[in-house]
Amino acid sequence: MSEDELIRQACEFFGWRRLGSDIRDALADDITELHERGTLTGGPDRINAG
């Protein structure tokens, strides 16, 4: 799935009805960290579990 879809799915999972820039930025930072750890692979258009 794309990074945008992953962020939307995370919001839905946690029951957040709003996706403001603060939430999007925090989740994007988390995704970046998971990439650095090797937990996620791929780019913004296609993210996979590592």
N, CA and C atoms as an extended XYZ file, in Angstrom:
150
Properties=species:S:1:pos:R:3:atomname:S:1:resname:S:1:resid:I:1 pbc="F F F"
N         0.838       -1.169        0.000 N   MET     1
C         0.000        0.000        0.000 CA  MET     1
C         0.882        1.230        0.000 C   MET     1
N         0.327        2.353       -0.363 N   SER     2
C         1.098        3.594       -0.375 CA  SER     2
C         1.224        4.146        1.047 C   SER     2
N         2.154        5.068        1.221 N   GLU     3
C         2.330        5.695        2.532 CA  GLU     3
C         1.055        6.414        2.958 C   GLU     3
N         0.402        7.100        2.036 N   ASP     4
C        -0.851        7.794        2.364 CA  ASP     4
C        -1.922        6.817        2.831 C   ASP     4
N        -2.022        5.676        2.152 N   GLU     5
C        -3.014        4.671        2.549 CA  GLU     5
C        -2.677        4.089        3.920 C   GLU     5
N        -1.391        3.849        4.175 N   LEU     6
C        -0.972        3.338        5.476 CA  LEU     6
C        -1.345        4.320        6.590 C   LEU     6
N        -1.145        5.595        6.352 N   ILE     7
C        -1.504        6.614        7.342 CA  ILE     7
C        -3.015        6.632        7.551 C   ILE     7
N        -3.784        6.572        6.485 N   ARG     8
C        -5.257        6.544        6.617 CA  ARG     8
C        -5.717        5.308        7.376 C   ARG     8
N        -5.113        4.159        7.087 N   GLN     9
C        -5.485        2.922        7.770 CA  GLN     9
C        -5.132        2.982        9.258 C   GLN     9
N        -4.000        3.574        9.585 N   ALA    10
C        -3.612        3.714       10.993 CA  ALA    10
C        -4.615        4.590       11.731 C   ALA    10
N        -5.043        5.673       11.121 N   CYS    11
C        -6.041        6.549       11.738 CA  CYS    11
C        -7.353        5.801       11.958 C   CYS    11
N        -7.754        5.056       10.971 N   GLU    12
C        -8.987        4.273       11.091 CA  GLU    12
C        -8.860        3.230       12.203 C   GLU    12
N        -7.715        2.561       12.276 N   PHE    13
C        -7.477        1.543       13.302 CA  PHE    13
C        -7.624        2.134       14.702 C   PHE    13
N        -7.061        3.323       14.907 N   PHE    14
C        -7.115        3.955       16.220 CA  PHE    14
C        -8.415        4.721       16.458 C   PHE    14
N        -9.291        4.765       15.468 N   GLY    15
C       -10.581        5.422       15.627 CA  GLY    15
C       -10.520        6.938       15.534 C   GLY    15
N        -9.440        7.442       14.938 N   TRP    16
C        -9.317        8.891       14.784 CA  TRP    16
C       -10.141        9.334       13.593 C   TRP    16
N       -11.010       10.273       13.821 N   ARG    17
C       -11.886       10.768       12.753 CA  ARG    17
C       -11.246       11.906       11.970 C   ARG    17
N       -10.207       12.479       12.513 N   ARG    18
C        -9.564       13.633       11.903 CA  ARG    18
C        -8.135       13.276       11.518 C   ARG    18
N        -7.710       13.777       10.378 N   LEU    19
C        -6.339       13.557        9.935 CA  LEU    19
C        -5.731       14.919        9.617 C   LEU    19
N        -5.296       15.600       10.668 N   GLY    20
C        -4.666       16.902       10.495 CA  GLY    20
C        -3.188       16.745       10.206 C   GLY    20
N        -2.558       17.859        9.928 N   SER    21
C        -1.138       17.826        9.585 CA  SER    21
C        -0.288       17.325       10.746 C   SER    21
N        -0.713       17.592       11.979 N   ASP    22
C         0.057       17.120       13.133 CA  ASP    22
C         0.061       15.594       13.211 C   ASP    22
N        -1.079       14.986       12.976 N   ILE    23
C        -1.178       13.521       13.001 CA  ILE    23
C        -0.433       12.926       11.807 C   ILE    23
N        -0.644       13.491       10.635 N   ARG    24
C         0.027       12.997        9.423 CA  ARG    24
C         1.547       13.069        9.600 C   ARG    24
N         2.050       14.185       10.113 N   ASP    25
C         3.493       14.344       10.301 CA  ASP    25
C         4.044       13.338       11.306 C   ASP    25
N         3.323       13.115       12.395 N   ALA    26
C         3.780       12.162       13.415 CA  ALA    26
C         3.828       10.749       12.847 C   ALA    26
N         2.802       10.352       12.108 N   LEU    27
C         2.786        9.014       11.519 CA  LEU    27
C         3.844        8.877       10.422 C   LEU    27
N         4.066        9.934        9.648 N   ALA    28
C         5.111        9.897        8.619 CA  ALA    28
C         6.489        9.738        9.272 C   ALA    28
N         6.701       10.406       10.413 N   ASP    29
C         7.961       10.235       11.148 CA  ASP    29
C         8.115        8.794       11.625 C   ASP    29
N         7.031        8.204       12.099 N   ASP    30
C         7.072        6.804       12.539 CA  ASP    30
C         7.409        5.878       11.368 C   ASP    30
N         6.826        6.135       10.214 N   ILE    31
C         7.091        5.321        9.029 CA  ILE    31
C         8.558        5.450        8.631 C   ILE    31
N         9.101        6.653        8.694 N   THR    32
C        10.516        6.869        8.392 CA  THR    32
C        11.397        6.066        9.333 C   THR    32
N        11.073        6.086       10.613 N   GLU    33
C        11.853        5.320       11.587 CA  GLU    33
C        11.770        3.821       11.320 C   GLU    33
N        10.585        3.335       10.971 N   LEU    34
C        10.436        1.916       10.661 CA  LEU    34
C        11.232        1.536        9.410 C   LEU    34
N        11.320        2.447        8.443 N   HIS    35
C        12.168        2.214        7.262 CA  HIS    35
C        13.624        2.100        7.682 C   HIS    35
N        14.062        3.008        8.550 N   GLU    36
C        15.457        3.006        8.996 CA  GLU    36
C        15.800        1.729        9.759 C   GLU    36
N        14.858        1.177       10.483 N   ARG    37
C        15.074       -0.058       11.234 CA  ARG    37
C        14.979       -1.296       10.346 C   ARG    37
N        14.472       -1.130        9.134 N   GLY    38
C        14.305       -2.257        8.229 CA  GLY    38
C        13.002       -3.003        8.420 C   GLY    38
N        12.120       -2.471        9.264 N   THR    39
C        10.820       -3.097        9.498 CA  THR    39
C         9.903       -2.914        8.295 C   THR    39
N        10.033       -1.770        7.621 N   LEU    40
C         9.290       -1.499        6.394 CA  LEU    40
C        10.283       -1.324        5.259 C   LEU    40
N         9.878       -1.720        4.059 N   THR    41
C        10.695       -1.533        2.871 CA  THR    41
C         9.852       -0.869        1.806 C   THR    41
N        10.497       -0.399        0.764 N   GLY    42
C         9.789        0.225       -0.336 CA  GLY    42
C         9.760        1.731       -0.213 C   GLY    42
N         9.091        2.351       -1.152 N   GLY    43
C         9.011        3.805       -1.191 CA  GLY    43
C         7.621        4.286       -0.864 C   GLY    43
N         7.403        5.581       -1.050 N   PRO    44
C         6.114        6.160       -0.685 CA  PRO    44
C         4.924        5.594       -1.484 C   PRO    44
N         5.211        5.054       -2.673 N   ASP    45
C         4.117        4.512       -3.496 CA  ASP    45
C         3.804        3.055       -3.166 C   ASP    45
N         4.747        2.371       -2.537 N   ARG    46
C         4.539        0.960       -2.237 CA  ARG    46
C         5.374        0.569       -1.023 C   ARG    46
N         4.731        0.453        0.129 N   ILE    47
C         5.402        0.093        1.371 CA  ILE    47
C         5.076       -1.364        1.684 C   ILE    47
N         6.111       -2.096        2.077 N   ASN    48
C         5.963       -3.507        2.420 CA  ASN    48
C         6.557       -3.763        3.792 C   ASN    48
N         6.079       -4.794        4.448 N   ALA    49
C         6.686       -5.226        5.707 CA  ALA    49
C         8.032       -5.855        5.364 C   ALA    49
N         9.066       -5.481        6.147 N   GLY    50
C        10.435       -5.961        5.885 CA  GLY    50
C        10.692       -7.281        6.390 C   GLY    50
